[in-house]
């Protein structure tokens, strides 16, 4: 008996050894591609053909951080990218910034597909402001605004601007806190699926839809790959994040199969391909679409005016996560040490949410935790003349409205507006920018502009530090 078993054991050992060798070789090959992709991404940080920022000490340091942040984000996305067993992950946080992110926003994503049905359950603190838009100091309370979107993809994965014209990234359906059904205790349920069940009457989003691409006019059935959730905060001192869970209904309670060699190899190769593409895409976007350095298309103007700001309008990409009723305004600031750029914003109709933000030339928001490098409608109330005055300057001018450059001599400025109802053309916000020397600021500001002492500024920063740590808590 023992003699007969030995050949069988020998064959089994040989098969296992062969399989192990094949698996190791496959993973080694994919690992090699990952390292090659990392090297390619690193090359784009300094290659003039990829249009990187000027290689100053700060730009290089932030560029390497930016690349590693993309790497970390892509690793997390790939490891969580299973629409049968979905979970929320942070697509942007303090260590992983991209797309000129809104520092007022917590960006969450969860993988979905257009076959299954998904249930999201959540709880919000006092959500009275969702119903009335009135600002109050109650605590705790819900985020100022929440948007749920089913989207087809994330931008930048191809490394080519042509993906915008091809409508690769589209919002299929969205729901905001204005029309989210929520009970008196702050609980809500949201169902996502390819079609709304006839017997269902609650919150619902489509994951499959026939849509036309604006640039081609061609209609095709589009399929969602992600649920995107944006929680936008205005009163950083008192607003709290949502508690949420997502489950795929036909997989609830099911055991997720262990990871295989083939799956792990595919994930590494996906990261290897997308990492350098993301670096290239956003630098191309700034160079060509936003005309960061010159009038690329020769039409006599720059898409992002220097030391000026465009009028508020829908996003030019008209797709992806950027849509869903938000209006944007933007420009480029280029400041000497004693310069101040004053952006005056007048809104005949007060927006439900508004925010003013800066970005560096890697399209990252500067440190919003330890500097007042952004301001919301709550953080900068309307002045006595009915306008808001944002002062971009290197040093604290000692008045309300300062937006710290954190030492950046050049970068982007942007504004985001959300209205409960879209304003008519004659009620759109108006924005102007004026470059002055810091000692001339008083000529542009209302006489009763509040003075801010160093102690008051530290208190502002303290609130920001506390809020950011709570928003991105790791426990």
BELZILIN-V468521 format. One record per residue. RES is the residue in three letters. SS is DSSP state (hx for helix, st for strand, lp for the rest). PHI is phi in degrees with one decimal (999 if undefined). PSI is psi as a letter, one per 20 degrees, with the letter a starting at -180 (999 if undefined). Layout:
RES&SS&PHI&PSI + RES&SS&PHI&PSI
This chain:
UNK&lp&999&g + UNK&hx&-62.5&h + UNK&hx&-64.0&h + UNK&hx&-72.2&h + UNK&hx&-72.1&h + UNK&hx&-57.1&g + UNK&hx&-62.4&h + UNK&hx&-64.8&g + UNK&hx&-63.3&h + UNK&hx&-61.2&g + UNK&hx&-63.0&g + UNK&hx&-61.6&g + UNK&hx&-63.6&g + UNK&hx&-63.3&g + UNK&hx&-64.6&g + UNK&hx&-64.4&h + UNK&hx&-65.5&g + UNK&hx&-63.2&g + UNK&hx&-61.8&g + UNK&hx&-63.7&h + UNK&hx&-66.1&g + UNK&hx&-62.5&g + UNK&hx&-61.7&g + UNK&hx&-62.7&g + UNK&hx&-64.4&h + UNK&hx&-64.2&g + UNK&hx&-67.3&h + UNK&hx&-61.5&g + UNK&hx&-64.2&g + UNK&hx&-68.0&h + UNK&hx&-62.8&g + UNK&hx&-60.5&h + UNK&hx&-66.3&h + UNK&hx&-62.5&g + UNK&hx&-63.6&h + UNK&hx&-64.3&g + UNK&hx&-64.0&h + UNK&hx&-65.6&g + UNK&hx&-64.9&h + UNK&hx&-64.6&g + UNK&hx&-63.6&g + UNK&hx&-61.5&h + UNK&hx&-61.5&h + UNK&hx&-69.9&i + UNK&lp&-70.8&h + UNK&lp&-129.7&i + UNK&lp&-73.2&o + UNK&hx&-55.8&h + UNK&hx&-66.9&i + UNK&hx&-97.6&j + UNK&lp&59.3&l + UNK&lp&-77.0&r + UNK&lp&-63.4&r + UNK&lp&-54.9&p + UNK&lp&-77.5&m + UNK&lp&-77.4&r + UNK&hx&-56.1&g + UNK&hx&-67.3&g + UNK&hx&-61.7&h + UNK&hx&-67.5&g + UNK&hx&-59.7&g + UNK&hx&-70.7&h + UNK&hx&-65.0&g + UNK&hx&-64.9&g + UNK&hx&-60.7&g + UNK&hx&-58.7&g + UNK&hx&-63.7&g + UNK&hx&-66.6&h + UNK&hx&-64.8&g + UNK&hx&-60.0&g + UNK&hx&-60.7&g + UNK&hx&-61.1&g + UNK&hx&-64.9&g + UNK&hx&-68.8&h + UNK&hx&-60.9&g + UNK&hx&-64.3&g + UNK&hx&-61.2&g + UNK&hx&-63.2&g + UNK&hx&-72.2&h + UNK&hx&-103.1&j + UNK&lp&-84.2&m + UNK&lp&-133.6&o + UNK&lp&-67.1&i + UNK&lp&-81.9&h + UNK&lp&-128.2&m + UNK&lp&-73.9&q + UNK&lp&-151.5&q + UNK&lp&-76.0&q + UNK&st&-139.2&r + UNK&st&-90.8&o + UNK&lp&-79.6&i + UNK&lp&-142.6&p + UNK&st&-153.0&a + UNK&lp&-64.0&h + UNK&lp&-102.7&i + UNK&st&-134.1&n + UNK&lp&-109.0&q + UNK&lp&-167.7&r + UNK&lp&63.0&k + UNK&lp&51.1&l + UNK&lp&-59.9&q + UNK&lp&-83.9&o + UNK&lp&-67.2&i + UNK&lp&-85.8&i + UNK&st&-115.6&p + UNK&st&-100.5&o + UNK&st&-99.0&o + UNK&st&-120.2&q + UNK&st&-136.3&q + UNK&st&-142.7&p + UNK&st&-72.8&p + UNK&lp&-139.2&r + UNK&lp&-132.9&r + UNK&lp&-90.1&j + UNK&lp&-95.9&g + UNK&lp&-85.7&r + UNK&lp&-110.1&p + UNK&st&-124.2&q + UNK&st&-117.7&p + UNK&st&-108.8&p + UNK&st&-115.0&q + UNK&st&-155.0&r + UNK&st&-137.3&p + UNK&lp&-117.0&q + UNK&lp&-68.0&a + UNK&st&-41.1&o + UNK&lp&-108.7&k + UNK&hx&-59.0&h + UNK&hx&-66.5&h + UNK&hx&-65.5&h + UNK&hx&-89.0&h + UNK&hx&-119.9&h + UNK&lp&71.1&i + UNK&lp&-67.9&p + UNK&lp&-90.3&p + UNK&lp&-143.5&r + UNK&lp&-102.6&j + UNK&lp&-63.9&q + UNK&lp&-149.6&q + UNK&lp&-78.0&r + UNK&st&-144.4&r + UNK&st&-68.0&r + UNK&lp&-54.9&q + UNK&lp&-57.9&h + UNK&st&-150.2&q + UNK&st&-132.3&p + UNK&st&-129.1&p + UNK&st&-107.2&p + UNK&st&-136.8&p + UNK&st&-95.4&p + UNK&st&-127.2&q + UNK&lp&-81.9&h + UNK&lp&-171.8&r + UNK&lp&-105.7&q + UNK&lp&-73.8&q + UNK&lp&94.8&i + UNK&lp&-67.4&h + UNK&lp&-87.6&h + UNK&lp&78.5&j + UNK&lp&-127.3&q + UNK&lp&-67.4&i + UNK&hx&-60.0&h + UNK&hx&-64.9&h + UNK&hx&-70.8&g + UNK&hx&-68.8&h + UNK&lp&-83.5&i + UNK&lp&60.3&k + UNK&lp&-64.2&h + UNK&lp&-112.7&o + UNK&lp&-131.2&q + UNK&st&-89.5&o + UNK&st&-81.7&g + UNK&st&-156.5&q + UNK&st&-150.5&q + UNK&st&-142.8&p + UNK&st&-114.4&r + UNK&lp&-65.9&i + UNK&lp&-65.4&h + UNK&lp&-122.2&j + UNK&lp&-74.0&p + UNK&lp&-76.1&p + UNK&lp&-142.0&q + UNK&lp&-87.7&r + UNK&lp&-65.3&h + UNK&lp&-92.3&j + UNK&lp&87.0&j + UNK&st&-88.0&q + UNK&st&-145.2&q + UNK&st&-131.9&p + UNK&st&-129.8&p + UNK&st&-107.0&p + UNK&st&-124.9&p + UNK&st&-172.2&r + UNK&lp&-68.4&h + UNK&lp&-154.5&q + UNK&lp&-77.5&p + UNK&lp&-59.2&q + UNK&lp&-59.5&h + UNK&lp&-87.5&i + UNK&lp&-99.6&p + UNK&lp&-129.1&j + UNK&lp&-92.8&b + UNK&st&-61.8&p + UNK&st&-148.5&q + UNK&st&-131.6&q + UNK&st&-80.1&q + UNK&lp&-108.9&i + UNK&st&-145.8&p + UNK&st&-159.8&q + UNK&st&-80.2&o + UNK&st&-137.8&q + UNK&st&-97.1&q + UNK&lp&-83.5&p + UNK&lp&-56.5&h + UNK&lp&-79.4&h + UNK&lp&-114.9&h + UNK&lp&76.8&i + UNK&lp&-78.9&p + UNK&st&-95.2&p + UNK&st&-143.2&q + UNK&st&-79.7&p + UNK&st&-104.1&q + UNK&st&-119.9&p + UNK&lp&-77.4&q + UNK&lp&-109.7&i + UNK&st&-141.3&q + UNK&st&-97.0&p + UNK&st&-107.8&p + UNK&st&-125.7&p + UNK&st&-115.3&o + UNK&st&-102.5&o + UNK&st&-107.1&p + UNK&lp&-110.8&p + UNK&lp&-116.7&g + UNK&lp&-93.5&n + UNK&lp&-63.9&h + UNK&lp&-77.1&h + UNK&lp&-122.2&i + UNK&st&-86.0&q + UNK&st&-123.5&q + UNK&lp&-69.8&r + UNK&lp&-77.9&q + UNK&st&-99.9&p + UNK&st&-143.6&q + UNK&st&-142.7&q + UNK&st&-125.5&q + UNK&st&-143.4&q + UNK&st&-88.5&p + UNK&hx&-62.7&h + UNK&hx&-84.5&j + UNK&hx&-121.8&j + UNK&lp&-61.5&p + UNK&lp&81.9&i + UNK&lp&-81.2&q + UNK&lp&-77.9&p + UNK&lp&-79.1&p + UNK&lp&-62.9&q + UNK&lp&-61.9&q + UNK&lp&-67.9&p + UNK&lp&-104.7&r + UNK&hx&-59.2&g + UNK&hx&-61.7&g + UNK&hx&-66.4&g + UNK&hx&-66.0&h + UNK&hx&-62.6&g + UNK&hx&-62.0&g + UNK&hx&-63.9&g + UNK&hx&-64.0&h + UNK&hx&-71.6&h + UNK&hx&-63.2&g + UNK&hx&-63.3&g + UNK&hx&-59.7&h + UNK&hx&-78.2&h + UNK&hx&-82.1&h + UNK&hx&-54.9&g + UNK&hx&-65.9&h + UNK&hx&-64.4&h + UNK&hx&-63.2&g + UNK&hx&-60.4&g + UNK&hx&-65.3&g + UNK&hx&-61.5&g + UNK&hx&-72.0&h + UNK&hx&-73.3&h + UNK&hx&-63.6&g + UNK&hx&-59.0&g + UNK&hx&-67.7&g + UNK&hx&-71.7&g + UNK&hx&-95.3&g + UNK&hx&-76.8&g + UNK&lp&-92.7&i + UNK&lp&52.1&l + UNK&lp&-61.3&h + UNK&lp&-116.1&i + UNK&lp&-165.2&r + UNK&lp&-79.8&n + UNK&lp&-65.9&g + UNK&lp&-88.9&j + UNK&lp&68.7&k + UNK&lp&-92.0&j + UNK&lp&88.2&j + UNK&lp&-147.2&r + UNK&lp&-107.3&p + UNK&lp&-54.4&g + UNK&lp&-108.0&o + UNK&lp&-66.9&q + UNK&st&-82.8&p + UNK&lp&52.4&k + UNK&lp&-150.9&r + UNK&lp&-139.9&p + UNK&lp&-71.4&q + UNK&lp&-69.0&q + UNK&lp&-57.5&p + UNK&st&-160.9&r + UNK&st&-62.4&q + UNK&lp&-63.5&q + UNK&lp&-68.3&h + UNK&lp&-74.4&h + UNK&lp&51.7&k + UNK&lp&-170.5&a + UNK&hx&61.5&b + UNK&hx&-81.4&i + UNK&hx&-69.3&i + UNK&lp&-80.2&c + UNK&lp&58.6&l + UNK&lp&76.6&j + UNK&lp&-82.6&q + UNK&st&-106.7&q + UNK&st&-130.9&q + UNK&st&-137.7&q + UNK&st&-158.3&r + UNK&st&-171.3&a + UNK&st&-117.0&p + UNK&st&-109.0&p + UNK&st&-135.4&o + UNK&lp&-124.6&p + UNK&lp&-82.1&r + UNK&lp&-61.1&h + UNK&lp&-102.4&j + UNK&st&-89.0&q + UNK&st&-141.3&p + UNK&st&-106.3&o + UNK&st&-101.8&o + UNK&st&-104.8&o + UNK&st&-99.6&p + UNK&st&-123.2&p + UNK&st&-119.9&p + UNK&lp&-118.2&o + UNK&lp&-54.4&h + UNK&lp&-117.8&p + UNK&lp&-63.5&p + UNK&lp&-66.5&q + UNK&lp&-64.0&g + UNK&st&-138.1&q + UNK&st&-147.1&q + UNK&st&-146.1&q + UNK&st&-119.4&p + UNK&st&-137.0&q + UNK&st&-111.7&r + UNK&st&-142.9&q + UNK&lp&-83.4&a + UNK&lp&-82.0&j + UNK&lp&-95.3&j + UNK&lp&69.9&k + UNK&lp&-113.8&q + UNK&lp&-70.8&p + UNK&lp&-65.8&r + UNK&lp&-48.9&o + UNK&lp&-87.4&i + UNK&lp&-84.7&h + UNK&lp&-110.1&j + UNK&lp&-138.6&q + UNK&lp&-85.0&m + UNK&lp&-99.8&j + UNK&st&-158.4&q + UNK&st&-144.2&p + UNK&st&-102.7&r + UNK&lp&-63.9&h + UNK&lp&-75.9&h + UNK&lp&-76.8&h + UNK&lp&-134.1&n + UNK&lp&-66.8&r + UNK&lp&-64.6&p + UNK&lp&-75.8&r + UNK&lp&-63.0&h + UNK&lp&-91.7&j + UNK&lp&90.6&j + UNK&st&-118.2&r + UNK&st&-114.2&q + UNK&st&-121.9&o + UNK&st&-101.6&p + UNK&st&-115.1&o + UNK&st&-87.5&o + UNK&st&-156.5&q + UNK&lp&-72.8&h + UNK&lp&-116.5&q + UNK&lp&-64.6&o + UNK&lp&-80.8&i + UNK&lp&80.4&k + UNK&st&-134.7&r + UNK&lp&-65.4&q + UNK&lp&101.5&i + UNK&st&-68.9&p + UNK&st&-118.0&o + UNK&st&-74.4&p + UNK&lp&-74.7&i + UNK&lp&56.6&k + UNK&lp&96.7&i + UNK&lp&-73.2&p + UNK&lp&-83.3&h + UNK&st&-142.2&q + UNK&st&178.8&a + UNK&st&-103.3&q + UNK&st&-119.9&q + UNK&st&-146.3&q + UNK&st&-128.1&q + UNK&st&-125.2&p + UNK&st&-129.2&p + UNK&st&-131.6&p + UNK&lp&-112.5&q + UNK&lp&-63.3&g + UNK&lp&-129.9&p + UNK&lp&-55.9&p + UNK&lp&-71.4&q + UNK&lp&-69.0&r + UNK&hx&-54.8&h + UNK&hx&-78.2&i + UNK&hx&-113.6&j + UNK&lp&-70.5&q + UNK&lp&-61.2&q + UNK&st&-115.2&p + UNK&st&-132.1&p + UNK&st&-133.1&q + UNK&st&-131.1&p + UNK&st&-133.7&p + UNK&st&-93.3&p + UNK&st&-139.0&r + UNK&st&-79.4&q + UNK&hx&-56.1&h + UNK&hx&-74.7&i + UNK&hx&-105.6&j + UNK&hx&-56.1&h + UNK&hx&-61.6&h + UNK&hx&-74.0&i + UNK&lp&-108.4&i + UNK&lp&-99.6&q + UNK&lp&-57.6&q + UNK&lp&-60.2&h + UNK&lp&-96.7&k + UNK&lp&-58.2&p + UNK&lp&-62.6&p + UNK&st&-80.1&q + UNK&lp&-121.3&p + UNK&lp&-80.0&r + UNK&hx&-55.7&h + UNK&hx&-65.8&h + UNK&hx&-66.2&h + UNK&hx&-66.9&h + UNK&hx&-63.1&h + UNK&hx&-65.5&h + UNK&hx&-59.3&g + UNK&hx&-65.4&h + UNK&hx&-60.6&g + UNK&hx&-63.1&g + UNK&hx&-63.9&g + UNK&hx&-60.0&g + UNK&hx&-64.0&g + UNK&hx&-65.8&g + UNK&hx&-62.3&g + UNK&hx&-63.6&h + UNK&hx&-72.6&h + UNK&hx&-64.4&g + UNK&lp&-105.5&k + UNK&lp&-54.6&q + UNK&lp&-105.4&k + UNK&lp&-145.1&999
